[in-house]
Amino acid sequence: MKRRLCQTTPNASGDPTGPLHPLIADFTRFLAERGYSVSSVDHRRRLLTALDQWFVQQRISLKNFNEDRIKEFLHDRRKQYRTQLADPPTLSSFLTYLRNAKLTPPSAIKSDETPLDRLQARFRQYLGEERGLKEITREQYLKVTRSFLSGRFRNNAISLHELNQRDVTKFVLCQARAISSTTGQRATSVLRCFFRFLYQRGDIPTNLAACVPTVATWSLASVPKHLPAEQVELLLEKCDQDSPTGQRDYTILLLLARLGLRAGEVVHMTLDDIDWETGELTIKGKGGHQDRLPIPQDVGKALVRYLQKVRPRCTSRRVFIRMHAPHQGFRGPSSVTFVVHQALNRADLNPAHRGAHILRHSLATRMLGSGASLTEIGKILRHQLIRTTAIYAKVELPVLRALAQPWPGGEA
């Protein structure tokens, strides 16, 4: 008989237990706290118990638990059982849970990781530690640099020292022409940062940041896309407030429409940001700026109803939570954009711009039509510069003509 390398003890069923057995209860309790149903938790408990027994049979210790062991276990399990779609993500979540608790070694460099992947990982670390950028901004930067390097070297090896001004200009022009001048302008900022990073590391002999071209953009060159006031109200009316998801989405849409919040500001709003005594809401805006806005009555009522009757119980302090397990905050602004997309579809509205920002623009346009000054609009939208708000002056020309003063010496 082969000697087992793992210390085992029998469980209630008489089967040997391995190194995972003491950890399964904590993990399933963790799943229950995140909103998984009783049946889902039971299935995952049985799956992990089977994994634990497989560890015993294969004489695997906890320190050897990694992605390869998961693949081997699922391969063996498919021979005897019909696996479910939730099995692979459950095992991956369990492994992440153990790594966060420092019970298993961190993930090693993947064998199929490319030089571009490793370069992107170092740039991501630089953006976070040296530049202090948020995760969503880092992802945007990495998307641009990957597109630049992939387009330049294609299937060839990446030779950073071969990069030159012609490569940079070609990429920026392509971005500006194929997408928009704003996208091209954003690409220039990313590339300047990327080339400074490469130069500091010694990956390129000269700092190419100086040769990144400038993309011309003209202030007030476009008119903000917006919805008329009656369409905004139709958008809100079409929400099914009798359903939990509908009430949550209605509250989100109200915050966008009444306070002009950005999608990211809605995502990162926490319970601590709501001051019920003063009736104010703390908004964490761009660049770390924080502002306080009064909560309109209809927004306050919607928030109370959502928080008291709809919001799932969980440990997260985020205001808006996923309705299905795992109960946690939205992953990013795209979740709010999806809420707006669905609302536009329900209301049978098809504006040229379908992002969450259209409600912010609609609020500003409505305020201007009601006689609010650009300074007042800028305070509500929390613009740092008045020229940012000035673009709304192009929207309501009839209103501006009515407010215009007679030319000195002209007809009375």
C-alpha positions in Angstrom: 0.0 0.0 0.0 1.3 3.4 -1.0 2.0 5.8 1.8 -0.2 8.9 1.7 1.6 12.2 1.8 -1.4 14.2 3.2 -2.5 13.8 6.7 -6.2 12.7 6.6 -9.0 12.1 9.1 -12.4 10.6 8.3 -15.4 12.9 8.0 -19.0 12.2 9.1 -19.5 9.9 6.1 -16.3 7.9 6.9 -14.5 9.3 3.9 -11.0 10.6 4.4 -10.6 14.4 4.4 -7.7 16.3 3.1 -6.1 19.8 3.5 -9.1 21.6 2.1 -11.7 20.2 4.5 -11.2 22.8 7.3 -11.5 25.7 4.7 -14.7 24.6 2.9 -17.0 25.8 5.6 -15.5 29.3 5.7 -15.7 29.6 1.9 -19.3 28.5 1.6 -20.2 30.9 4.4 -18.5 33.6 2.4 -20.6 32.6 -0.6 -23.8 32.7 1.4 -22.9 36.3 2.6 -22.6 37.3 -1.0 -26.2 36.3 -1.8 -25.8 32.8 -3.2 -28.9 30.6 -2.8 -29.0 27.6 -0.4 -29.0 25.2 -3.3 -26.1 27.0 -5.0 -24.1 26.9 -1.8 -24.8 23.2 -1.3 -23.7 22.3 -4.8 -20.4 24.2 -4.3 -19.9 22.5 -1.0 -20.3 19.1 -2.6 -17.9 20.1 -5.4 -15.2 21.3 -3.0 -15.6 18.2 -0.9 -15.0 16.1 -4.0 -11.9 18.2 -4.7 -10.7 17.6 -1.2 -11.1 13.9 -1.6 -9.3 14.1 -4.9 -6.4 15.8 -3.2 -6.2 12.8 -0.8 -6.2 10.3 -3.7 -3.6 12.2 -5.7 -1.5 13.0 -2.6 -1.6 16.8 -3.2 -0.9 19.3 -0.5 -2.3 22.8 -0.1 0.9 24.5 -1.3 0.5 22.7 -4.7 -3.0 23.9 -5.4 -3.0 26.1 -8.5 -4.7 26.4 -11.9 -3.1 23.2 -13.3 -4.6 21.2 -10.4 -8.1 22.6 -11.2 -7.7 21.5 -14.8 -6.6 18.0 -13.8 -9.5 17.7 -11.3 -12.1 18.7 -13.8 -10.7 16.4 -16.4 -10.9 13.4 -14.0 -14.4 14.5 -12.8 -15.8 14.6 -16.3 -15.0 10.9 -16.7 -17.4 10.0 -13.8 -19.8 12.9 -13.5 -21.6 15.5 -15.6 -19.9 18.7 -14.7 -21.9 22.0 -14.5 -21.0 25.4 -16.0 -20.5 26.8 -12.6 -17.8 24.3 -11.6 -14.7 26.0 -13.2 -15.5 29.5 -11.9 -16.3 28.1 -8.5 -12.9 26.4 -8.3 -11.2 29.5 -9.5 -13.0 31.7 -6.9 -12.0 29.2 -4.2 -8.3 29.4 -5.3 -8.5 33.2 -5.3 -10.1 33.1 -1.9 -7.2 30.9 -0.5 -4.6 33.1 -2.2 -6.1 36.3 -0.7 -5.9 34.5 2.7 -2.2 33.6 1.9 -3.0 29.9 2.4 -1.7 29.0 -1.1 1.2 30.5 -3.0 0.5 33.4 -5.4 0.0 32.7 -9.1 3.2 32.2 -11.0 4.0 33.7 -14.4 1.9 31.9 -17.0 3.8 29.7 -19.4 1.8 31.2 -22.3 2.4 34.8 -21.2 3.9 36.8 -24.0 6.5 39.6 -23.8 3.8 42.1 -24.5 1.8 40.7 -21.6 4.8 41.1 -19.3 5.5 44.7 -20.6 1.8 45.6 -20.0 1.9 44.2 -16.5 5.0 46.4 -15.7 3.3 49.4 -17.2 0.2 48.8 -15.2 2.2 48.7 -12.0 3.9 51.9 -13.0 0.6 53.6 -13.6 -0.7 52.6 -10.2 2.4 53.1 -8.1 4.1 56.1 -9.8 1.1 57.9 -11.4 -1.6 56.9 -8.9 -4.2 56.3 -11.6 -7.4 54.4 -10.9 -7.9 50.9 -12.2 -10.4 52.0 -14.9 -7.9 54.6 -16.2 -5.1 52.1 -16.2 -7.3 49.8 -18.3 -7.8 52.6 -20.8 -4.1 53.3 -21.0 -3.2 49.6 -21.5 -5.8 49.3 -24.3 -4.1 52.1 -26.2 -0.5 50.8 -25.7 -1.5 47.2 -26.6 -3.2 48.5 -29.8 -0.1 50.6 -30.6 2.5 47.8 -30.1 0.3 45.1 -31.7 -0.2 47.2 -34.8 3.5 48.1 -35.1 5.0 44.7 -34.6 2.1 42.4 -35.4 3.4 38.8 -35.2 7.0 39.8 -34.9 9.0 40.0 -31.7 8.7 43.3 -29.9 11.8 45.4 -30.4 11.2 48.6 -28.5 14.4 50.2 -29.7 13.1 50.1 -33.2 10.2 52.5 -32.4 10.5 55.9 -34.1 8.6 59.1 -34.8 7.0 57.7 -38.0 5.4 54.8 -36.0 4.0 57.3 -33.4 2.6 59.7 -36.0 1.0 56.9 -38.1 -0.8 55.5 -35.0 -2.1 58.8 -33.8 -3.4 59.9 -37.2 -5.1 56.5 -37.6 -6.9 56.9 -34.2 -8.0 60.4 -35.0 -9.2 59.7 -38.5 -10.8 56.3 -37.9 -12.5 57.1 -34.6 -12.5 60.8 -33.6 -10.1 63.7 -32.9 -10.9 63.3 -29.2 -9.7 59.7 -29.3 -6.6 60.7 -31.1 -6.0 63.4 -28.5 -6.4 60.8 -25.7 -3.9 58.5 -27.5 -1.3 61.2 -27.5 -1.5 61.6 -23.7 -1.2 57.8 -23.2 1.8 57.5 -25.6 3.7 60.3 -23.9 3.3 58.6 -20.6 4.2 55.2 -22.1 7.4 56.6 -23.7 8.5 58.3 -20.5 8.0 54.9 -18.8 10.1 53.1 -21.4 12.8 55.8 -21.3 13.2 55.6 -17.6 13.6 51.9 -17.8 16.2 52.2 -20.5 14.1 50.3 -23.0 14.4 53.0 -25.7 17.5 55.2 -26.3 15.6 58.5 -26.7 12.5 59.8 -25.1 9.9 59.6 -27.9 7.4 61.5 -25.8 8.8 64.7 -27.3 7.9 63.6 -30.8 4.2 62.6 -30.2 2.1 64.9 -32.4 -0.6 67.2 -31.2 -4.2 66.5 -32.4 -6.1 69.7 -33.0 -9.4 70.0 -31.3 -11.6 73.1 -31.2 -13.4 74.2 -28.2 -17.2 74.4 -28.6 -16.9 72.6 -32.0 -19.8 70.3 -31.3 -23.2 70.5 -29.6 -23.9 68.2 -26.6 -26.4 65.4 -27.4 -29.4 65.5 -25.1 -33.0 64.4 -24.7 -35.9 66.8 -24.4 -37.5 67.0 -21.0 -40.5 65.0 -21.9 -38.3 62.1 -23.2 -36.4 62.1 -19.9 -39.6 61.8 -18.0 -40.8 59.0 -20.3 -37.5 57.2 -19.7 -38.2 57.3 -15.9 -41.9 56.3 -16.3 -41.0 53.1 -18.2 -39.1 51.7 -15.2 -41.0 48.9 -13.5 -40.7 50.1 -9.9 -42.6 47.0 -8.7 -39.7 44.8 -9.4 -36.4 45.0 -7.4 -34.2 45.5 -10.5 -36.6 48.1 -11.8 -36.6 50.1 -8.6 -32.8 50.0 -8.5 -32.5 51.1 -12.1 -35.1 53.9 -11.5 -33.0 55.2 -8.7 -29.9 55.2 -10.8 -31.6 57.0 -13.6 -33.0 59.7 -11.2 -29.4 60.4 -10.0 -28.2 60.8 -13.6 -31.2 62.9 -14.6 -31.7 65.1 -11.6 -28.1 65.6 -10.3 -26.2 65.0 -13.6 -23.9 62.4 -12.1 -21.4 60.6 -14.1 -21.6 56.8 -14.5 -18.4 56.3 -12.5 -19.7 58.5 -9.7 -22.9 56.4 -9.4 -20.8 53.2 -9.4 -18.5 54.3 -6.5 -21.2 55.9 -4.4 -21.2 54.4 -0.9 -23.7 54.4 2.0 -21.4 56.8 3.9 -21.8 59.4 1.1 -25.5 59.9 2.0 -26.1 62.4 4.8 -29.8 62.0 5.7 -29.7 64.7 8.4 -28.6 67.5 6.1 -30.2 65.9 3.0 -26.9 66.1 1.1 -24.9 63.6 -1.1 -21.1 63.6 -1.3 -19.9 63.1 -4.8 -16.5 61.7 -5.5 -15.7 63.2 -8.9 -12.7 63.4 -11.3 -9.2 64.0 -9.9 -10.2 63.1 -6.4 -12.5 66.1 -6.0 -15.4 65.8 -3.6 -18.5 67.9 -3.7 -21.8 68.0 -1.8 -25.1 68.3 -3.6 -28.6 68.6 -2.1 -30.8 65.5 -2.6 -34.0 66.4 -4.5 -37.2 65.1 -2.9 -37.9 62.5 -5.6 -34.3 61.2 -5.5 -34.5 60.9 -1.8 -37.7 58.9 -1.9 -36.3 56.6 -4.5 -33.1 56.1 -2.5 -35.1 55.3 0.7 -37.3 52.8 -1.0 -34.4 51.1 -2.7 -32.2 50.9 0.4 -35.0 49.7 2.7 -36.9 47.2 0.4 -34.7 46.3 -2.6 -30.9 46.5 -1.9 -29.6 43.0 -1.2 -28.0 42.4 2.2 -24.2 42.2 1.8 -21.0 43.4 3.4 -20.3 45.9 0.6 -20.7 49.6 1.4 -21.5 50.4 -2.2 -25.0 51.9 -2.7 -25.8 50.0 -5.9 -25.4 46.2 -5.8 -25.8 43.4 -8.2 -29.3 41.8 -7.8 -27.9 38.3 -8.5 -25.1 36.6 -6.7 -22.4 37.5 -6.0 -24.0 40.5 -4.3 -21.3 43.2 -4.8 -20.9 46.6 -6.3 -21.0 47.2 -10.0 -17.7 46.3 -11.8 -17.5 49.7 -13.6 -19.3 52.5 -15.4 -20.3 50.2 -18.2 -22.9 48.7 -15.8 -24.6 52.0 -15.5 -24.4 52.5 -19.3 -26.2 49.2 -19.7 -28.9 50.4 -17.4 -29.4 53.5 -19.6 -29.4 51.4 -22.7 -32.2 49.2 -21.4 -34.2 52.2 -20.3 -33.9 53.8 -23.8 -35.1 50.6 -25.3 -38.1 50.3 -23.0 -39.0 53.9 -23.9 -38.4 53.2 -27.6 -36.0 56.1 -27.8 -33.1 56.1 -30.2 -30.8 59.1 -29.7 -27.5 59.4 -31.5 -25.7 59.1 -28.1 -26.9 56.3 -25.9 -24.4 56.6 -23.0 -25.2 57.6 -19.4 -23.7 61.1 -20.2 -26.8 62.0 -22.3 -28.8 62.5 -19.1 -26.1 64.8 -17.7 -26.3 66.8 -20.9 -30.1 66.8 -20.8 -30.0 68.2 -17.3 -27.7 71.1 -18.3 -29.8 71.8 -21.4 -33.0 71.9 -19.4 -31.4 74.2 -16.8 -30.3 76.6 -19.5 -33.8 76.6 -21.0 -35.2 77.5 -17.6 -33.0 80.6 -17.4 -30.1 79.2 -15.3 -26.7 80.9 -15.9 -23.6 78.9 -17.1 -22.1 79.5 -13.7 -25.0 77.8 -12.0 -25.0 74.9 -14.4 -21.2 74.6 -13.9 -21.8 74.3 -10.1 -24.3 71.5 -10.5 -22.2 69.6 -13.0 -19.1 70.3 -10.8 -17.0 71.7 -13.7 -13.7 73.0 -12.6 -13.5 75.5 -15.5 -16.2 77.7 -16.9 -15.2 77.0 -20.5 -16.2 73.4 -19.9 -19.7 74.6 -19.3 -19.7 77.1 -22.2 -20.4 74.4 -24.7 -24.1 74.4 -23.5 -24.4 78.0 -24.8 -24.7 76.5 -28.3 -27.8 74.4 -27.4 -30.5 77.0 -26.8 -29.9 79.8 -29.2 -33.5 81.2 -29.0 -33.1 81.4 -25.2 -29.8 83.3 -25.5 -31.3 85.7 -28.1 -34.1 86.5 -25.7 -31.5 87.2 -22.9 -29.3 89.3 -25.2 -29.0 93.0 -24.3 -29.6 95.6 -27.1 -26.5 96.9 -28.8 -25.5 100.3 -27.4 -26.9 103.0 -29.7 -29.2 100.6 -31.5 -33.0 100.5 -31.5 -34.7 100.4 -28.2 
